[in-house]
Amino acid sequence: MSKSIFYHAGCPVCISAEHDVIDLIGHSNVQIVHLGNDKSKIDEAVRAGVKSVPALVTPKGNVLHINFGASMAEVIG
């Protein structure tokens, strides 16, 4: 993986964190995945170690959970 992946669910906490991440590392360095709109990516996020959103998965596979917005259980529904 060459880019970080930012997973979120579209809540205000997630959107605010998305803007901050883009400002910090640049849009070209991060793939944005809205799990509310693309539920097919939920399993991918869980396999990567995402426990809650918003979360940033680094190119080395580290998961950075940012300002708790929703648990993956809530995202899965």
Order of alpha helices (4+ residues) and beta strands (2+ residues): beta-alpha-beta-alpha-beta-beta-alpha
